[in-house]
Amino acid sequence: MTRNGKIARLPHNLREQINLRLQDGEEAKPIADWLNTLPEVQALLQSAFAGQPINENNLSNWKLGGFRDWQEQQQTQDAVHRFTVSAAGLRRAAPADRLKPPGPGALISDQLALCLAGRLAVALAQLPPAGEDPDRQLEHLRLLCARLATLRRGDHDVQWLQIERDRLALLAKKIEAATKKNGAGPQLTKSGGIPPEVMAQVEKELRLL
């Protein structure tokens, strides 16, 4: 949402300071008094609001609007940071070496999947005691199994995609090697296909015959 009130029109660095002070529980009056002493605020108020100063009501409106937006943004950023840190810790704790560290372009969904796996492990370690209601235990296990099955399907899809990528990369290398070996270069046949002798060499290399 685009906001056009007095606080919303202030420079970004001032809005950040206001939000931090509101988050610390500071009252609106001292914040308004501070803002009205700043030359850049006075210039804005003179040009856009007929010189009317910022008052407590302006800050109250901001607290219900822009400040809440800022809080939600901070919570989202904090959650992403926590998941990233948790995923890094889980990778270090995982016994399998197949969990590769995320690269610079790693998807947040990859981080979340690993964190979810860790949460499921904790949930399995905290099953209800044996003396509790069997139906409740069964329902708890059913929900955990459903979540684990969903997670594993996603893992399998990712693994399958990686296998297909590796297979295509290998095929491309074999075709390149075969064309060079047969002196075919990058040319194709008149019909637009790969020359038969090149394909024969590719099939031989890939042991498809």
TAVENUR-V231400 format. One record per run of one state. SS is the DSSP state (alpha for helix, beta for strand, coil for the rest). FROM is the first residue (numbers start at 1). TO is the last residue. If there is no record, write none. Layout:
BEGIN
ss	from	to
SS	FROM	TO
SS	FROM	TO
END
This chain:
BEGIN
ss	from	to
coil	1	11
alpha	12	23
coil	24	27
alpha	28	36
coil	37	38
alpha	39	48
coil	49	55
alpha	56	64
coil	65	65
alpha	66	93
coil	94	107
alpha	108	125
coil	126	133
alpha	134	181
coil	182	195
alpha	196	205
coil	206	209
END
